[in-house]
Amino acid sequence: MFISLSTLALTKMLAYLDPGSGSMLMQLLLAALLGMGVLVRSQWKRIKNLFGRKDDEDQDDEPKE
């Protein structure tokens, strides 16, 4: 994302990226991915119910004989 944003700049950008900066960006990306994974895993039942079929409710609406 940083690379794509920096290519959009109209002026020449002078910046020094040392190995620590690359490591920090990699940690940020990894933490974001793992955080999203934990969030999805903790909320999986809600996500599944949100997009799941509602067969039980449809069957309750039918008249019973």
Secondary structure, DSSP 8 states (H G I E B T S, - for coil): -HHHHHHT-SS-------HHHHHHHHHHHHHHHHHHHHHHHHTHHHHHHHHS--HHHHHHHS---
